[in-house]
Amino acid sequence: MWTSSAKQFAADSTHMLCVSHPEWNGLATIGTLDWTDYTAAATIVFGAAKAAGMVLRCKGHRQYYAAAFSNGNAYIILMSHGSRKVLAQAACKLEPDSKHYVSFSCCGSMLTLKMDDSALLHAEDSTFSRGGCGFLVDCGTILVDDISIYASRKKQNEKGEQR
């Protein structure tokens, strides 16, 4: 069952989900604290939003890892008790209303962000070891299709390659 702190979270007439939030930290999540090593992936249409992306190892809507896109950059972020810490960052300009296949993986302490099947970022952090996943929107809207969540069966190295 999905849980949402985003003001608007619903099925859309042409997309699986629409997640919209007029403020900072709008989340829609699924999963339990039993989830440990996994990949969450989806096709996301990035509308006008200050920041948007996916979350992993979510333990409530104030503690999670995020793969976020904002201000021409991609970030892997640690959100802990309402404070965001950037773990990794790279340039990544998204056109308005662009559609991209995004996957965000956690395996042990390794976090990997891919977009359109190309590795973008890797970070290592052991703050959270379990929790659900979902979508993040700050001041805007995203449309989501083709959601998949699957267990990681192999460990990843620092480049996100399976070993």
N, C-alpha and C positions, 0 to 999 in steps of 0.2 A: 504494500500500500504506500502511495506517495504521501509525503508530508510537505507542506509548503508554507513558507513565510513570505513569499512573493505575493503582492497584492492581487495579481491576476495569474491564475494557473488553470489552464483548461485545454481540452481538445480544440483544435482549430478546424475549420471546414476543409482546408487543403493540406494541413500538416498534423502530425501526431500530437504535438503539444505546442502551446504558446505560453511562454513565461515572461511576465512583464512586472516591473516594479519601479515606482517613481522615486525611490530613495536608495540608499546604500544597503547592500547585503540582502538582496532578495534571493532566496534559495527554494528549490524544489528538490526533495531527496527521497530516495528509496533505499531499503536495506536495513541491516542490523549490525550490532556490535560483534556478531559472529564472523562478519566478512573481514578477511585479512589481505591476502594477495590476489589482486584481480585487475582487470582492464575494463574500463567503461568507455564506450564509443558511441558516437551519434553523428548524423549529418545536421549541422547547425546553420541556420540563416541568421547572420549577425545584422540585426537592425540597428537603429540609432540607440546606442547605449554607451554610458561612460566606461563601463567594463562589463564583460560577459565571458562565460566559459563553463567549465565543469568542475565538480568537486569530488574528492575521494576521502575515504576514512573519516567521514563526517560523524561527529559525536555531538549532535545538536547543531543548531545553526550559528554557533559562535566558535566552533572548534573543528577545523578541517584543513585539508590541502586543497588549493585551487590551481587550476590551469586557466589563466585569465588573459584576455586580449583587451588592450587599452592603449590609447595614445600612440599608435604605431608600433607597439611592442607586444610580445608574448611574455608571460610571467608564470613561474611556479611560485606560489605563495603559501606560507604557513599562516593560518588564521587561528589565533589562540586567545581566548577570553576577550574578544573584541578588538584585538590588535593584529594588524597584518605585517608580516615580515617577508620580504622578497628573498627567495632562495636561489632563483635563477632568472635571467632576463635576456632576451634577444630581440632584435628588430623584426617586426612582422606586421607590415601594413595591410589592413583589410579594407577592401572597398565597401561602401555602404550597401547593405542588402546582399552581400556576397554569401555564397553557400560553400561550406567546407566540411569534410569528414574529419572529425577530431577524435583522437583516442588519448586517454590519460590512464597510465598504468602505475600500480604500486606493487612492489615485490621486495620484501624485506624492508630495508631503509631506502631503496632506490625508487625514485619517481621519474617517469618518462612521459613527455608530451610529444605527440605526433599530430601533424596536420596534413591531410591528403596523402597519407602513407609515407611522409618524410619526417624524420626525427627533427624536432625543433629544439627541445630543451631536456636536460637531465639535471636532477638535484638529488642530494642525499640528506635525509633527515630521519631521526627516529622518535620524534615527539609523539606521533600517533601510530599505532600498529594495527588498528582495526576500526571499522565503521562503514557506514553506507556511502552512497555516491549520488550525484545528481547534477543540477545546473545552477549557475550563479548569474545574477543580473544586477548591475548597479545602474539605476536611473535610465531605464530603457526596456527593450523587448528583444527576445530571441524566439525563433521558430525552430522546432526540433523534429527530426524524423529518424528512422532506422536505428533506434536505440538497441544496443547490445551490451551485455555485461557477462563476462566470463572469467573463470578462475585462472590465475597464472599457474602454470604447471612446471615452469622452469625458472631458474634464477636469471636475472639480467645483470650484465656488466655495466660499468659507468657510461657506456655509449648506448645503452638500451638494447643491446644485442642479446638474444637468447643464448644461454650456454648450458 
